[in-house]
Amino acid sequence: MTDADAARAGFPRSGGSAPPTGPGPRAATLVPDAGPLHRTGTRPAPRTATTPAAEPEPRLQQPYTPSPSNALADKGRCTPPDASGAASEGPGASGRSPARPARPAHRDTNVLRWLTAYFASIVGDSVYFLALGWAAAQFAGPAQVGLVLAVGAVPRALLMLLGGVVADRFDPRKVVIGSDALRAAVILALAAVLWLGTPRIWLLVVVALVFGVVDALFMPAVGALPPRLTAPDEVVRLVGMRQLAIRIGKAVGPPLAGFALAHHGEAAFATAGVLFAFSLLLLAGVRIAPLPAEPGAAGPGTPWQDLADGLRYIRRHRLVGPLVLATALSEIGFMAPLQVGVFLLAGERGFGASSIGWILGAFAVGAGLGAVGLSLMGRIRRAGTVQVGTLVVASAAIGAIGLLPTVAGAATVAGFAGLVGGVCGGLSIALIQHNTAAAYQGRVAGVLALSHVGLAPLVFPLFGLAAGAVGVTPMFLIGAGISASAAVVGLLSGDVRRAQLTVRQPLKPRPRTPAPAPPPAPPPATDPSAGRSR
């Protein structure tokens, strides 16, 4: 056998000697080189028990920690390939990691676990508030009932912004878990006291005060979680699912509380406490993506400095700022006619008490359908333009409720307003969360919660006084005008009109095989005079 034939057969060049047959110590010398293919251009021989090949030194890698959105949590983690063999990309400029395609929110067990916990908490809230009002009415007069309910509302409104600071300083998941744990303990303790004896009115005041403070921590923290539970592409779907959970929870809570109160008053508080405890158990298994590292970021200052920094961030952001302002204006324009105007309208036109339920129920059903639509669609093109357009239509529908002479007409228009308003509100929240930096999510959520539970209710007395002076119908039109001014804010902002919810395309699969080796070198030339390879 010539040297060229030996090279083609995969044997080392040995000056024309043939390979020996049979086992023996010399067999180890006949194993081809296990190095890269381009060194010899030959194919390695099969490994056998008697000819072990040298294994390459293993590469040390950091342990892989999966994130909730099936993407990289931060830079520097080991990136496993997806099913097609494609490796994930690194973090993008926004601080979020595009990585491999995220699992849809409605199929992500981590998201569904959080959503179930949030739903249980919403139902528990509804049961608690009705049980608190019932207990206050049993042990005190009308004035004391109003005092008990107001004591819980005041700290919720005053401390909401600081609750956003707490959510950003600490892990919002831990803040939500701590809030649920404290609520469960307080409400179950109150149920035990009611079971054992008759409490004083001061005990109800203390419970309402503690609950209001805890709510001020809970609401901004839970509002900061959606962007860290799923990928940016799925934020709209998750916002829709959350809105649907709120609507169903508020519909389930009052009948459940009424059933418990009809049997034992203490059972309503116990039911609320059990719901909070159940929510706590689910939240313990929820995982969120860690904050992306920001090189050069300054450490946290005092709480007041952090609060001022968050407000400054909202004011200077060209997209988040106008959307937050528009959300606050639309809350005032929607809630005042619905929460106060519908009652005044029914009395002025003699619709009857049942008309209130029909109109408000139709609005709630429409808003629920809007949330279902967002959950099913998941992705909406030109989200900023659609948000502004739906706000204009919903504002006109709110004003039309006060113009229609029949209950059926008012209820129909209210349902349509709820449907369009649900889409508008969901897109607004999704755009805000999608474009807010991760370090400011809690403070932005705190401002949004304040506009809902603190600012809008302050307008209710003014709405009632103005309706008594100019009439109910003009106040519906004024509310529609305030809501429409929110749409004007969006129209005047080019960033809002052009806003998109980025859809990241799946990465193209890449083969897992190594790069092709260069073509094998031609057989070495033989020197006839020397009789050996050069």
C-alpha positions in Angstrom: 0.0 0.0 0.0 1.4 3.4 -1.0 1.4 6.4 1.3 -1.3 8.0 -0.8 -3.5 4.9 -0.4 -2.9 4.9 3.3 -3.9 8.6 3.5 -7.1 7.9 1.7 -7.9 4.9 4.0 -7.5 7.0 7.1 -4.1 5.5 8.3 -1.1 7.6 9.2 1.6 7.8 6.7 4.2 5.2 7.7 6.5 4.8 4.8 4.3 2.2 3.0 3.8 -0.2 5.8 0.5 -1.9 6.0 -1.6 -1.8 9.2 -1.3 -4.9 11.4 -4.3 -7.0 12.1 -5.6 -8.3 15.4 -5.5 -6.8 18.8 -2.3 -5.8 20.5 -0.5 -2.9 21.9 0.4 -1.6 18.5 -3.3 -1.1 17.7 -3.3 2.1 19.6 -0.8 3.6 17.2 -3.1 3.1 14.3 -5.9 5.3 15.5 -6.2 8.4 13.3 -5.7 11.8 14.7 -8.8 13.0 16.7 -8.1 16.6 15.9 -10.1 18.9 13.6 -10.8 17.7 10.2 -8.9 20.4 8.4 -5.6 19.2 9.9 -5.6 16.0 7.9 -8.5 16.2 5.6 -9.4 12.6 6.5 -12.4 11.0 8.2 -11.8 9.6 11.7 -12.0 5.9 12.1 -14.8 4.4 14.2 -14.1 4.2 17.9 -13.7 0.9 19.5 -13.2 -0.4 23.0 -9.6 -1.1 22.2 -9.0 2.3 20.5 -10.5 5.0 22.7 -10.3 8.5 21.2 -9.2 11.5 23.2 -12.3 13.4 24.3 -12.2 17.2 23.9 -12.0 19.1 27.2 -15.6 20.2 28.2 -16.4 23.8 28.1 -17.5 25.4 31.3 -20.9 27.2 31.0 -23.0 29.1 33.4 -26.2 27.3 34.5 -29.3 28.1 32.5 -32.2 29.6 34.3 -35.4 29.8 32.2 -37.2 33.1 32.4 -41.1 33.3 32.5 -41.2 34.4 28.8 -39.0 31.6 27.5 -36.4 34.3 26.7 -33.1 35.3 28.2 -33.5 37.1 31.5 -30.4 39.0 31.3 -27.1 39.2 29.5 -24.5 36.6 30.3 -26.8 33.5 30.9 -26.3 30.3 29.0 -28.6 30.3 26.0 -30.0 26.9 25.1 -31.2 26.3 21.5 -34.8 25.9 20.7 -36.4 22.8 19.3 -35.2 23.7 15.8 -31.6 24.1 17.0 -31.6 27.9 16.8 -29.7 29.7 19.5 -31.2 32.7 21.2 -30.0 36.2 20.6 -28.7 38.6 23.3 -30.6 41.4 24.9 -31.8 44.2 22.6 -31.4 47.9 23.0 -34.6 48.2 25.1 -33.2 46.0 27.8 -35.5 43.2 27.0 -34.1 40.0 25.4 -35.7 39.1 22.1 -34.4 35.5 22.4 -36.4 32.7 21.0 -40.1 33.0 20.3 -42.1 33.4 23.5 -44.8 31.1 24.6 -48.3 32.7 24.2 -49.5 34.2 27.4 -52.7 32.2 27.4 -50.6 29.0 27.2 -47.9 29.9 29.7 -48.5 28.1 33.0 -46.6 30.8 34.9 -48.8 33.5 33.5 -52.0 31.5 34.2 -50.9 30.8 37.8 -50.4 34.6 38.3 -53.7 35.4 36.7 -55.6 32.9 38.9 -54.0 34.4 42.0 -54.9 37.9 40.8 -58.5 36.7 40.2 -58.8 35.2 43.7 -57.5 38.5 45.1 -60.1 40.6 43.2 -62.9 38.4 44.4 -61.5 38.6 47.9 -61.5 42.4 47.7 -65.1 42.5 46.6 -66.2 40.2 49.4 -64.2 42.2 52.0 -65.6 45.6 51.1 -69.2 44.3 51.3 -68.5 42.5 54.5 -66.9 45.6 56.0 -69.9 47.8 55.2 -72.3 45.1 56.6 -70.3 44.8 59.8 -70.2 48.6 60.3 -74.0 48.9 59.7 -74.5 46.2 62.4 -72.5 47.8 65.1 -72.8 51.6 64.3 -75.0 54.2 62.7 -74.9 55.7 59.1 -72.2 58.3 60.0 -69.9 55.6 61.4 -70.4 53.4 58.3 -69.2 56.3 56.1 -66.3 56.9 58.5 -65.2 53.2 58.3 -65.3 53.2 54.5 -63.5 56.5 54.1 -60.7 55.5 56.5 -59.7 52.8 54.1 -60.0 55.0 51.0 -57.8 57.9 52.3 -54.5 56.0 52.8 -55.1 54.1 49.6 -55.1 57.5 47.7 -52.4 59.2 49.7 -49.8 56.4 49.7 -50.4 55.1 46.1 -47.4 56.9 44.7 -45.1 55.7 47.5 -46.4 52.2 46.8 -44.9 52.6 43.3 -41.6 53.5 44.8 -41.6 50.4 47.0 -42.5 48.2 44.0 -39.5 49.6 42.1 -37.1 49.4 45.0 -37.9 45.9 45.9 -39.1 42.9 43.9 -42.8 43.6 43.0 -43.5 39.9 43.3 -42.4 40.0 46.9 -44.4 43.1 47.6 -47.5 41.4 46.2 -46.9 38.3 48.2 -46.3 40.3 51.4 -49.5 42.3 50.8 -51.6 39.2 50.3 -50.1 37.6 53.4 -50.9 40.6 55.6 -54.4 40.9 54.2 -55.1 37.3 54.8 -53.8 37.4 58.4 -55.8 40.6 59.2 -59.1 39.5 57.7 -58.9 36.0 59.2 -58.2 37.5 62.6 -61.2 39.8 62.3 -63.4 36.8 61.3 -62.2 35.0 64.5 -63.0 38.1 66.7 -66.4 38.3 65.2 -67.0 34.6 65.8 -65.9 34.9 69.4 -67.7 38.1 70.3 -68.9 41.6 69.3 -66.1 43.9 68.3 -66.0 47.6 68.8 -66.2 50.1 66.0 -62.6 51.1 66.5 -61.5 47.6 65.5 -63.3 48.0 62.1 -61.6 51.4 61.7 -58.2 49.8 62.3 -58.8 47.0 59.9 -60.0 49.4 57.2 -56.9 51.6 57.8 -54.5 48.6 57.5 -56.3 47.3 54.5 -56.0 50.7 52.8 -52.3 51.0 53.4 -51.7 47.5 52.1 -53.8 48.2 49.0 -51.5 51.2 48.4 -48.6 48.8 48.2 -50.4 46.0 46.3 -51.9 47.9 43.4 -48.7 49.5 42.0 -46.8 46.2 42.5 -49.3 44.1 40.7 -49.5 46.6 37.9 -45.7 46.4 37.4 -45.8 42.6 37.0 -47.2 42.0 33.4 -44.1 43.2 31.5 -41.9 40.9 33.6 -44.2 37.8 33.2 -44.3 37.6 29.4 -42.6 38.8 26.3 -43.3 42.3 24.9 -45.3 40.7 22.0 -47.7 39.2 24.5 -48.3 42.2 26.8 -51.6 43.2 25.0 -52.9 39.7 25.4 -52.0 39.6 29.1 -53.5 43.1 29.7 -56.7 41.8 28.1 -56.7 38.7 30.3 -56.1 40.8 33.4 -59.0 43.1 32.5 -61.3 40.1 32.0 -60.2 38.7 35.4 -61.1 42.1 37.0 -64.6 42.1 35.4 -65.4 38.6 36.3 -64.0 38.9 39.8 -66.1 42.0 40.5 -69.2 40.2 39.1 -68.5 37.0 41.2 -67.6 38.8 44.5 -70.9 40.5 45.5 -73.1 37.4 45.1 -70.5 35.3 47.0 -70.4 37.9 49.8 -74.2 38.0 49.9 -74.5 34.3 50.2 -72.0 34.3 53.1 -73.6 37.2 54.9 -77.0 35.5 54.6 -75.8 32.6 56.7 -73.1 34.1 59.1 -71.6 37.5 59.0 -68.3 36.2 60.1 -68.3 33.8 57.1 -67.9 36.6 54.7 -64.7 37.8 56.3 -63.5 34.2 56.5 -64.2 33.7 52.8 -62.2 36.8 51.9 -59.3 35.7 54.1 -59.3 32.2 52.5 -59.3 33.8 49.0 -56.3 35.9 50.0 -54.5 32.9 51.4 -55.2 30.9 48.2 -53.8 33.8 46.1 -50.7 33.8 48.3 -50.1 30.1 47.7 -50.3 30.6 43.9 -48.1 33.6 43.9 -45.4 31.7 45.7 -44.9 29.6 42.5 -44.9 32.6 40.1 -41.5 33.5 38.6 -40.7 36.9 37.0 -37.8 37.9 34.8 -35.1 39.9 36.7 -34.4 43.5 35.9 -31.8 43.9 33.1 -28.5 45.4 34.2 -28.1 49.0 33.4 -24.4 50.0 33.3 -23.7 53.3 35.0 -27.1 53.5 36.6 -27.1 55.4 39.9 -28.2 53.7 43.1 -31.5 54.4 44.7 -31.9 57.6 46.7 -34.4 58.4 49.3 -38.0 57.4 48.7 -38.9 61.0 48.0 -36.0 61.3 45.5 -37.2 58.1 43.8 -40.8 59.5 43.7 -39.6 62.8 42.1 -37.4 60.9 39.7 -40.4 58.7 38.6 -42.7 61.8 38.1 -39.9 63.5 36.2 -39.5 60.4 34.0 -43.2 60.4 33.2 -43.3 64.1 32.4 -40.3 63.9 30.1 -41.2 60.7 28.2 -42.6 61.6 24.9 -44.9 58.6 24.7 -45.6 57.5 28.3 -46.3 61.1 29.5 -49.1 61.9 27.1 -50.6 58.4 27.5 -50.6 58.7 31.3 -52.3 62.1 31.1 -54.8 60.8 28.6 -55.6 57.9 30.8 -56.3 60.2 33.8 -58.6 62.4 31.8 -60.5 59.5 30.3 -61.0 58.0 33.8 -62.6 61.2 34.9 -64.7 61.5 31.8 -66.0 57.9 32.0 -66.4 57.3 35.8 -68.3 60.4 36.8 -71.2 59.8 34.4 -71.3 56.1 35.0 -70.9 56.1 38.8 -73.0 59.2 39.6 -74.8 60.3 36.4 -76.6 57.0 35.8 -78.3 57.2 39.3 -79.3 60.8 38.7 -80.5 60.0 35.2 -82.8 57.2 36.4 -84.3 59.5 39.0 -84.8 62.4 36.7 -86.5 60.4 33.9 -88.4 57.9 36.1 -86.6 54.9 34.7 -86.8 53.0 38.0 -84.1 51.3 40.1 -83.8 48.4 37.7 -82.6 50.7 34.9 -79.5 51.4 36.8 -78.6 47.7 36.8 -79.4 47.3 33.1 -77.2 50.3 32.1 -74.2 49.5 34.4 -74.5 45.8 33.6 -74.5 46.5 29.9 -71.4 48.6 30.2 -69.6 45.9 32.3 -70.5 43.2 29.7 -69.3 45.4 26.9 -66.0 46.0 28.7 -65.6 42.3 29.3 -66.1 41.6 25.7 -63.5 44.2 24.8 -61.1 42.4 27.2 -61.9 39.1 25.5 -61.1 40.6 22.1 -57.7 41.8 23.3 -57.0 38.4 24.8 -57.9 36.6 21.5 -56.2 39.1 19.1 -53.1 39.6 21.2 -51.5 41.8 18.6 -52.9 45.0 17.0 -51.2 46.9 14.2 -50.8 50.6 14.6 -51.8 50.4 18.3 -51.4 54.1 19.0 -53.8 55.2 16.2 -56.3 52.5 17.2 -56.1 53.7 20.8 -56.9 57.3 19.9 -59.7 56.3 17.5 -61.4 54.0 20.0 -61.2 56.7 22.7 -63.0 59.2 20.4 -65.8 56.7 19.7 -66.2 55.7 23.3 -66.3 59.3 24.4 -69.2 60.0 22.0 -71.0 56.9 23.3 -70.7 58.1 26.9 -72.3 61.4 25.9 -75.1 59.7 24.0 -76.2 57.8 27.1 -77.6 61.0 28.6 -79.5 61.9 25.4 -81.4 58.7 24.8 -85.0 58.7 26.2 -85.4 54.9 26.8 -83.7 52.4 29.1 -83.1 50.0 26.2 -81.4 52.6 24.1 -79.2 53.9 27.0 -78.2 50.3 28.0 -77.4 49.4 24.3 -75.2 52.5 23.9 -73.6 51.8 27.4 -72.7 48.3 26.2 -71.1 49.7 23.1 -69.2 52.3 25.1 -67.9 49.5 27.4 -66.8 47.4 24.4 -64.9 50.2 22.7 -63.6 51.6 26.0 -62.3 48.2 27.0 -60.2 48.0 23.8 -59.0 51.6 24.3 -58.1 51.2 27.9 -56.3 47.9 27.3 -54.2 49.4 24.4 -53.3 52.4 26.5 -52.0 50.3 29.4 -50.2 47.9 27.1 -48.5 50.8 25.3 -47.5 52.4 28.6 -46.0 49.2 30.0 -44.3 48.3 26.7 -42.5 51.6 26.5 -41.7 52.2 30.2 -38.2 51.3 31.4 -38.2 48.3 33.7 -36.8 50.3 36.6 -39.9 52.7 36.5 -42.7 50.2 36.0 -43.9 50.4 39.7 -44.0 54.2 39.8 -45.8 54.5 36.5 -48.3 51.9 37.7 -48.7 53.9 40.9 -49.6 57.0 39.0 -52.1 55.1 36.9 -53.7 53.5 40.0 -53.9 56.9 41.7 -55.9 58.3 38.7 -58.3 55.4 39.0 -58.9 55.1 42.8 -57.9 58.6 44.0 -58.3 61.3 41.4 -61.5 60.3 39.6 -63.6 59.7 42.8 -62.8 63.3 43.9 -64.7 64.6 40.9 -67.9 62.8 42.0 -69.2 65.5 44.4 -68.4 68.2 41.8 -70.3 66.2 39.2 -73.3 65.9 41.5 -73.4 69.6 42.3 -73.0 70.6 38.7 -75.8 68.2 37.6 -78.1 69.8 40.2 -77.4 73.2 38.7 -77.5 72.6 35.0 -79.2 69.2 34.6 -78.0 65.6 34.2 -77.9 65.5 30.4 -75.4 68.4 30.1 -73.2 66.7 32.6 -73.1 63.6 30.4 -71.9 65.8 27.6 -69.3 67.5 29.8 -68.0 64.1 30.8 -67.8 63.1 27.1 -65.9 66.3 26.4 -63.4 65.6 29.2 -62.8 62.1 27.8 -62.5 63.5 24.2 -59.8 65.9 25.4 -57.8 62.8 26.3 -58.0 61.8 22.6 -56.8 65.3 21.7 -53.7 64.8 23.8 -53.0 61.6 21.9 -53.6 63.3 18.5 -51.2 66.1 19.3 -48.5 63.6 20.1 -46.8 62.2 17.0 -45.2 59.5 19.2 -48.6 58.3 20.4 -50.0 58.2 16.8 -47.0 56.3 15.6 -46.8 54.0 18.6 -46.5 50.3 17.8 -46.4 47.2 20.0 -43.3 45.6 18.4 -43.8 42.1 17.1 -40.6 40.2 17.1 -40.3 37.5 14.5 -39.0 34.0 15.4 -35.4 33.4 14.8 -34.5 31.4 11.7 -33.2 27.9 12.7 -29.6 27.4 12.3 -28.0 23.9 11.8 -26.3 22.5 14.8 -23.5 20.9 12.6 -20.1 22.5 12.7 -18.9 24.7 10.0 -17.9 22.9 6.8 -14.2 21.9 6.7 -12.0 23.1 3.9 -11.7 20.7 1.0 -9.0 18.0 1.6 -5.6 18.6 0.4 -4.5 16.6 -2.6 -2.4 13.5 -1.9 1.2 14.4 -1.2 3.6 14.0 -4.0 6.2 11.2 -3.8 9.8 11.7 -4.4 10.9 8.8 -6.6 14.5 9.2 -5.7 13.9 9.0 -1.9 11.0 6.7 -2.0 9.2 8.6 0.8 6.6 11.4 1.2 7.7 15.0 1.4 
